[in-house]
């Protein structure tokens, strides 16, 4: 079993969770706004969600770097898979504006990474 000396995969793994929470917050925001048309606005939900939004933006922006750096570590390790760090980084960069696709990319990367390190 190969050991990859990198913790960047944790940031890659955070991407699907961020997307799922964003979807739930969006659903709650729409429902809350619909129910409170007469009184309070959507800001009542956006203000408590602001810390999560800041973390979500950071994870999304750092995803290409995390993919690139972790792929470099995988290449340097003695494992069966040798990903091209530039390709994974550019894929991450191109998909950071598409929430579902960036999460799928993260899941595909993690699946390939853990299959290679489990051998």
C-alpha positions in Angstrom: 0.0 0.0 0.0 1.4 3.4 -1.0 1.5 6.3 1.3 0.8 9.8 -0.1 2.3 12.5 2.1 -0.4 15.1 1.6 -3.4 16.5 3.4 -4.7 18.5 0.4 -7.2 15.7 -0.2 -9.1 16.9 2.8 -9.9 20.1 1.0 -10.9 18.2 -2.1 -13.2 16.0 0.1 -14.8 19.1 1.5 -16.2 20.2 -1.9 -19.1 17.7 -2.1 -20.2 18.6 1.4 -20.0 22.3 0.6 -22.2 21.7 -2.5 -24.8 19.7 -0.5 -25.0 22.3 2.3 -25.3 25.1 -0.3 -28.2 23.2 -1.9 -29.9 22.8 1.5 -29.4 26.5 2.3 -30.8 27.5 -1.1 -33.8 25.4 -0.5 -34.3 26.9 2.9 -33.8 30.4 1.6 -36.5 29.9 -1.1 -38.9 28.4 1.4 -38.2 31.1 4.0 -38.6 33.9 1.5 -41.9 32.4 0.2 -43.3 32.2 3.8 -42.2 35.6 4.9 -43.2 37.7 1.9 -45.4 40.0 4.0 -42.8 40.6 6.7 -39.2 39.7 7.1 -37.0 39.3 4.0 -34.4 36.8 2.9 -31.7 38.7 4.9 -32.9 37.0 8.0 -31.5 33.7 6.7 -28.5 35.2 4.8 -27.0 36.8 7.9 -26.6 33.6 9.9 -25.4 31.8 6.8 -22.7 34.3 6.1 -19.9 32.3 7.9 -20.7 29.2 5.9 -20.8 31.2 2.7 -17.3 32.5 3.5 -16.0 29.0 4.1 -17.8 27.7 1.0 -16.2 30.4 -1.2 -12.8 29.6 0.2 -13.2 25.9 -0.4 -14.5 26.5 -3.9 -11.6 28.9 -4.8 -8.9 26.7 -3.3 -10.2 23.5 -5.0 -7.9 23.8 -8.1 -4.9 24.4 -5.8 -5.8 21.4 -3.7 -6.2 19.2 -6.7 -2.9 20.3 -8.1 -0.9 20.0 -4.9 -2.4 16.6 -4.0 -1.9 15.3 -7.5 1.8 16.3 -7.1 2.0 14.4 -3.9 0.4 11.3 -5.5 2.9 11.5 -8.4 5.8 11.7 -5.9 4.5 8.7 -3.9 5.0 5.1 -5.0 1.5 4.3 -6.1 0.0 2.8 -9.2 -1.7 6.0 -10.4 0.2 9.0 -11.8 -2.2 11.9 -12.3 -1.2 14.9 -14.2 -1.3 17.7 -11.6 -1.8 20.5 -14.2 -4.8 18.7 -15.8 -6.5 18.2 -12.5 -5.8 21.8 -11.4 -7.1 23.2 -14.7 -10.2 21.0 -14.5 -10.8 22.2 -11.0 -10.3 25.8 -12.1 -12.8 25.4 -15.0 -15.4 23.8 -12.8 -15.4 26.0 -9.7 -18.3 28.0 -11.1 -20.5 24.8 -11.6 -21.3 23.5 -8.1 -22.4 20.0 -9.1 -19.6 19.4 -11.6 -16.9 20.5 -9.3 -18.2 18.1 -6.6 -18.3 15.3 -9.2 -14.7 16.1 -10.2 -13.7 16.0 -6.5 -15.4 12.6 -6.1 -13.8 11.1 -9.2 -10.4 12.4 -8.1 -10.8 11.0 -4.6 -12.0 7.6 -5.9 -9.0 7.3 -8.2 -6.6 8.4 -5.4 -7.9 6.0 -2.8 -8.0 3.1 -5.2 -4.3 3.8 -6.1 -3.2 4.1 -2.4 -5.1 1.0 -1.3 -3.2 -1.3 -3.7 
